[in-house]
Amino acid sequence: MSHALIQAWERTLSRCGGSRAAVQANDGVTAAFRDLDARAAAWLRANAPGPAQLRGRAVVFSATNGIAWLELFLGLLKAGSILVPLDAAEPPLEQRRLAASLRAGFWWDGAKLEALPGAKTYRDPAACLIKLTSGTTVQPRALVFTAGQLLADGQQIRSTMGIGRGDLNYALIPLGHSYGLGNLTVPLLAHGVPLVFGSSSLPHAIAADFSRWRPTVFPSVPAVWRALAASDLTLPSLRLGISAGAPLPKEVARDFAARFGRKLHSFYGSSETGGISYDRTGKAALVGEVGRAMRGVRLTELKGARLQVTSGAVLTHGNRRRVGKLGAWIMPDRVALDARGNVTLMGRRGTIVKIAGRRVSLSEVSERLRRLSGVREAWAGVGAGADPVLGAVVASDRTVAELRAALLADTAAWKIPRKLIAVARLPITARGKNDTRALQAMIL
């Protein structure tokens, strides 16, 4: 029996079969919805060892954004597999290691499906996808999602953001990442929202793609919005710009609005919950907020500035917290929820460290640095060694001496990073988040 996501895809096919589903901006290759279905079926015939062997087994795969990614994803979905999409930048040996650690049934090495020993079978027929947490410091956690939860996330995003079949999504973020699944992949499969695969994340390439293909919705990350805001380019067809993956700095939101005459909309979500809150007007981003709860999402502020998220998109596999039949999740971020329901992020919880016998909050240090004039972004950490020292990396054009002097005006000396580094911009991962490993290496 097919699960809810395949059933939704079949309804999309009946409505939109001959319509354009996806186009690759770099070469102009286009596929209609029925073409995607045929390509997925052809991929299965050519590569699958047999439906019985794939059904209920995790399949780890990695591919760059494009029509081939969609045919692979859809083919495995049709076979009843549990899909485990990885970043395309993940090295093959690491992909193979992750597949083994998950007890996956198969690993797609880019050319063939490799069967793996000791495979686990998932008995829940609704289970269809595993998201992996970023795993910057520990082994990534496997988060198992049902088709219903993915559909709920896609519908909450679509209805809250007002995205429909008349739009054309611009796809730069990875389709298999939580952000890409909710904003691009599920809306395409379940609701017939077409997309164009961007040719590059460089501003001039983005502008050229917009000029030729006229996309209307662009979900992206702050680093891309910053680069566009600093350019002299135009995005004439852009109706809705969405920023997620990391906090959107207020000055980037202001600069983009001034440059393009259109506000950016902050979006806050997580792998465990899908979408959480959204800035419907574009005004929240200008004051450092991330909007209000999305449709279908209930937010509850708990003691200690903690936020509980409840919705049909929250994972329930391995998660005992429930509100009725819905999954609930307590976020690791510290938040403020005002009387109107506006969410403000105040840093990560669990970041208290001991330096020279004193307890220091890394979130407090990084937030204090961000408030300094001329600081675009900041990250704080601890340098390893027999005597750990407080360190920080800031994106600023000011000198380290100027930054130290500004801190000394109202900050206790023991809360000022001993190792302070100023750079033009913080290193980020392919997912648009701070590259913790690279930042940690900078303060060693």
JOCOR-V261992 format. One record per residue. RES is the residue in one small letter. PHI is phi in radians with two decimals (none if undefined). NEAR is the number of other ideal C-beta (glycine too) atoms within 10 Angstrom. Layout:
res->{RES & RES}
phi->{PHI & PHI}
near->{NEAR & NEAR}
//
This chain:
res->{m & s & h & a & l & i & q & a & w & e & r & t & l & s & r & c & g & g & s & r & a & a & v & q & a & n & d & g & v & t & a & a & f & r & d & l & d & a & r & a & a & a & w & l & r & a & n & a & p & g & p & a & q & l & r & g & r & a & v & v & f & s & a & t & n & g & i & a & w & l & e & l & f & l & g & l & l & k & a & g & s & i & l & v & p & l & d & a & a & e & p & p & l & e & q & r & r & l & a & a & s & l & r & a & g & f & w & w & d & g & a & k & l & e & a & l & p & g & a & k & t & y & r & d & p & a & a & c & l & i & k & l & t & s & g & t & t & v & q & p & r & a & l & v & f & t & a & g & q & l & l & a & d & g & q & q & i & r & s & t & m & g & i & g & r & g & d & l & n & y & a & l & i & p & l & g & h & s & y & g & l & g & n & l & t & v & p & l & l & a & h & g & v & p & l & v & f & g & s & s & s & l & p & h & a & i & a & a & d & f & s & r & w & r & p & t & v & f & p & s & v & p & a & v & w & r & a & l & a & a & s & d & l & t & l & p & s & l & r & l & g & i & s & a & g & a & p & l & p & k & e & v & a & r & d & f & a & a & r & f & g & r & k & l & h & s & f & y & g & s & s & e & t & g & g & i & s & y & d & r & t & g & k & a & a & l & v & g & e & v & g & r & a & m & r & g & v & r & l & t & e & l & k & g & a & r & l & q & v & t & s & g & a & v & l & t & h & g & n & r & r & r & v & g & k & l & g & a & w & i & m & p & d & r & v & a & l & d & a & r & g & n & v & t & l & m & g & r & r & g & t & i & v & k & i & a & g & r & r & v & s & l & s & e & v & s & e & r & l & r & r & l & s & g & v & r & e & a & w & a & g & v & g & a & g & a & d & p & v & l & g & a & v & v & a & s & d & r & t & v & a & e & l & r & a & a & l & l & a & d & t & a & a & w & k & i & p & r & k & l & i & a & v & a & r & l & p & i & t & a & r & g & k & n & d & t & r & a & l & q & a & m & i & l}
phi->{none & -1.31 & -1.55 & -1.08 & -1.24 & -1.17 & -1.08 & -1.13 & -1.07 & -1.13 & -1.18 & -1.07 & -1.04 & -1.16 & -1.53 & -2.16 & -0.75 & -1.55 & -1.38 & -1.17 & -1.78 & -2.64 & -2.40 & -1.66 & -1.13 & -1.23 & -2.26 & 1.36 & -1.12 & -2.17 & -2.34 & -1.40 & -1.05 & -1.18 & -1.14 & -1.05 & -1.10 & -1.16 & -1.17 & -1.11 & -1.13 & -1.14 & -1.09 & -1.10 & -1.06 & -1.41 & -2.14 & -1.33 & -1.30 & 2.52 & -0.95 & -1.12 & -1.36 & -1.55 & -1.13 & 1.33 & -1.89 & -1.27 & -2.17 & -1.58 & -2.59 & -2.57 & -2.78 & -1.26 & -0.96 & 2.87 & -1.07 & -1.10 & -1.09 & -1.13 & -1.19 & -1.16 & -1.06 & -1.18 & -1.08 & -1.16 & -1.09 & -1.11 & -1.37 & 1.43 & -1.36 & -1.70 & -1.41 & -2.24 & -1.38 & -1.96 & -1.07 & -1.12 & -1.38 & -1.16 & -1.06 & -0.95 & -1.12 & -1.23 & -1.04 & -1.11 & -1.15 & -1.09 & -1.05 & -1.16 & -1.17 & -1.51 & 0.99 & -1.21 & -1.37 & -2.58 & -2.24 & -1.52 & -1.58 & 1.77 & -2.32 & -2.71 & -1.54 & -1.76 & -1.26 & -2.02 & -1.32 & 1.17 & -1.20 & -1.62 & -1.88 & -1.59 & -1.47 & -1.29 & -1.17 & -1.46 & -1.14 & -2.49 & -2.68 & -2.04 & -1.67 & -1.84 & -1.13 & -1.11 & 1.07 & -1.26 & -2.17 & -2.35 & -1.05 & -1.00 & -1.57 & -1.64 & -1.91 & -1.59 & -2.09 & -1.58 & -1.06 & -1.10 & -1.21 & -1.12 & -1.13 & -1.08 & -1.09 & -1.06 & -1.23 & -1.07 & -1.16 & -1.09 & -1.27 & -1.21 & -1.52 & 1.24 & -1.71 & -2.37 & -1.13 & -1.36 & -1.55 & -2.27 & -1.31 & -1.76 & -1.80 & -1.95 & -1.17 & -1.05 & -1.11 & -1.56 & -1.32 & -0.91 & -1.08 & -1.18 & -1.06 & -1.29 & -1.67 & -2.16 & -1.19 & -1.15 & -1.00 & -1.16 & -1.22 & -1.62 & -2.26 & 1.26 & -1.46 & -1.27 & -2.52 & -2.09 & -1.41 & -1.11 & -1.41 & -2.96 & -1.56 & -1.26 & -0.93 & -1.16 & -1.20 & -1.07 & -1.08 & -1.14 & -1.10 & -1.15 & -1.13 & -1.48 & -1.77 & 1.04 & -1.14 & -1.95 & -2.17 & -2.34 & -1.45 & -2.59 & -2.15 & -0.95 & -1.07 & -1.23 & -1.11 & -1.08 & -1.12 & -1.18 & -1.12 & -1.54 & -1.63 & -1.94 & -1.60 & -2.26 & -2.25 & -1.07 & -1.67 & -1.13 & -1.78 & -2.51 & -1.86 & -2.06 & -2.11 & -2.65 & 1.62 & -2.88 & -1.03 & -1.52 & -1.03 & -1.02 & -1.21 & -1.20 & -1.05 & -1.17 & -1.11 & -1.15 & -1.07 & -1.20 & -1.31 & -1.90 & 1.16 & -2.55 & -1.41 & -1.55 & -2.03 & -1.26 & -2.33 & -2.10 & -2.73 & -2.63 & -1.06 & -1.27 & -2.02 & 1.24 & -1.14 & -2.02 & -2.41 & -2.61 & -1.56 & -1.17 & -1.71 & 1.52 & -1.43 & -1.09 & -1.07 & -1.26 & -2.07 & 1.49 & -1.74 & -2.13 & 1.46 & -1.97 & -0.95 & -1.29 & -1.02 & 1.47 & -1.97 & -1.94 & -1.94 & -2.24 & -1.46 & -1.86 & -1.06 & 1.34 & 1.03 & -1.78 & -2.13 & -1.74 & -1.93 & -2.23 & -2.96 & -1.26 & -1.65 & -1.27 & -1.12 & -2.08 & -1.13 & 1.30 & -2.19 & -1.45 & -1.30 & -2.42 & -2.23 & 1.16 & -1.63 & -1.60 & -1.33 & -2.31 & -2.53 & -1.68 & -1.30 & -1.34 & -1.32 & -1.54 & -2.36 & -2.13 & -2.10 & -1.46 & -1.11 & -1.57 & 1.55 & -1.30 & -1.80 & -2.16 & -1.47 & -2.16 & 1.83 & -1.44 & -1.36 & 1.22 & -2.04 & -1.52 & -2.19 & -1.91 & -2.11 & 0.88 & 1.46 & -1.91 & -1.50 & -2.22 & -1.56 & -1.12 & -1.09 & -1.13 & -1.10 & -1.16 & -1.17 & -1.10 & -1.13 & -1.09 & -1.35 & -1.22 & -1.03 & 1.51 & -1.70 & -1.54 & -2.76 & -2.63 & -2.46 & -2.12 & -2.72 & -2.13 & -1.29 & -1.28 & 2.50 & -1.08 & -2.10 & -0.99 & -2.15 & -1.37 & -2.29 & -2.72 & -2.14 & -2.15 & -1.64 & -2.83 & -1.61 & -1.35 & -1.38 & -1.06 & -1.08 & -1.13 & -1.15 & -1.08 & -1.10 & -1.16 & -1.17 & -1.07 & -1.10 & -2.60 & -2.23 & -1.04 & -1.01 & -1.31 & -1.72 & -1.65 & -0.98 & -1.23 & -1.85 & -2.07 & -2.16 & -1.89 & -2.32 & -1.19 & -2.71 & -1.30 & -1.17 & -2.23 & -1.48 & -1.11 & -1.58 & 1.45 & -1.77 & -1.00 & -1.43 & -1.06 & -1.12 & -1.15 & -1.16 & -1.07 & -1.13 & -1.22 & -1.79 & -1.22}
near->{6 & 14 & 19 & 17 & 24 & 17 & 14 & 21 & 22 & 12 & 13 & 22 & 18 & 9 & 12 & 19 & 15 & 10 & 13 & 15 & 25 & 25 & 22 & 19 & 22 & 13 & 10 & 9 & 13 & 14 & 20 & 17 & 23 & 14 & 18 & 24 & 21 & 13 & 18 & 21 & 14 & 12 & 19 & 18 & 9 & 9 & 17 & 18 & 12 & 8 & 12 & 10 & 16 & 23 & 15 & 19 & 22 & 27 & 25 & 28 & 23 & 24 & 19 & 12 & 21 & 19 & 18 & 14 & 23 & 25 & 23 & 23 & 24 & 24 & 24 & 29 & 21 & 19 & 23 & 20 & 27 & 27 & 21 & 26 & 25 & 21 & 17 & 16 & 12 & 15 & 9 & 11 & 8 & 13 & 20 & 16 & 14 & 21 & 24 & 15 & 12 & 20 & 15 & 26 & 27 & 25 & 26 & 20 & 15 & 11 & 7 & 11 & 19 & 14 & 13 & 19 & 7 & 8 & 18 & 13 & 11 & 19 & 7 & 13 & 14 & 14 & 19 & 24 & 24 & 21 & 23 & 22 & 15 & 15 & 10 & 14 & 8 & 8 & 10 & 16 & 14 & 19 & 18 & 20 & 28 & 22 & 22 & 16 & 27 & 26 & 21 & 25 & 27 & 28 & 20 & 24 & 28 & 22 & 14 & 20 & 22 & 11 & 22 & 14 & 15 & 9 & 19 & 20 & 24 & 27 & 28 & 23 & 27 & 25 & 24 & 25 & 23 & 26 & 26 & 21 & 27 & 25 & 32 & 29 & 26 & 25 & 25 & 25 & 26 & 21 & 20 & 20 & 24 & 22 & 24 & 22 & 25 & 25 & 17 & 13 & 16 & 13 & 18 & 10 & 15 & 25 & 17 & 16 & 23 & 22 & 13 & 14 & 18 & 14 & 25 & 16 & 24 & 28 & 25 & 25 & 23 & 24 & 20 & 22 & 24 & 22 & 17 & 24 & 21 & 13 & 16 & 7 & 17 & 13 & 23 & 9 & 16 & 17 & 15 & 19 & 24 & 24 & 29 & 25 & 24 & 17 & 21 & 28 & 20 & 15 & 14 & 23 & 27 & 15 & 17 & 24 & 18 & 9 & 16 & 19 & 7 & 14 & 19 & 27 & 24 & 25 & 26 & 27 & 25 & 19 & 19 & 22 & 25 & 31 & 30 & 29 & 27 & 25 & 26 & 14 & 11 & 18 & 15 & 23 & 28 & 18 & 11 & 16 & 21 & 25 & 24 & 21 & 23 & 25 & 14 & 19 & 25 & 12 & 19 & 14 & 15 & 12 & 5 & 7 & 15 & 15 & 23 & 17 & 27 & 21 & 25 & 19 & 30 & 26 & 18 & 20 & 16 & 9 & 14 & 7 & 13 & 12 & 13 & 7 & 7 & 19 & 25 & 19 & 22 & 15 & 21 & 13 & 20 & 21 & 21 & 13 & 18 & 11 & 5 & 6 & 12 & 18 & 25 & 17 & 20 & 14 & 19 & 14 & 17 & 9 & 18 & 11 & 15 & 10 & 17 & 11 & 6 & 11 & 8 & 20 & 19 & 21 & 19 & 17 & 25 & 23 & 16 & 20 & 25 & 20 & 9 & 17 & 9 & 14 & 21 & 18 & 23 & 23 & 24 & 27 & 23 & 19 & 17 & 11 & 8 & 4 & 7 & 14 & 14 & 23 & 23 & 25 & 26 & 24 & 20 & 22 & 11 & 15 & 10 & 14 & 10 & 15 & 24 & 13 & 11 & 18 & 20 & 11 & 7 & 7 & 16 & 10 & 8 & 12 & 16 & 17 & 28 & 14 & 16 & 20 & 15 & 18 & 14 & 8 & 12 & 20 & 17 & 19 & 18 & 15 & 18 & 22 & 16 & 20 & 17 & 15 & 12 & 13 & 21 & 18 & 10 & 19 & 21 & 10}
//
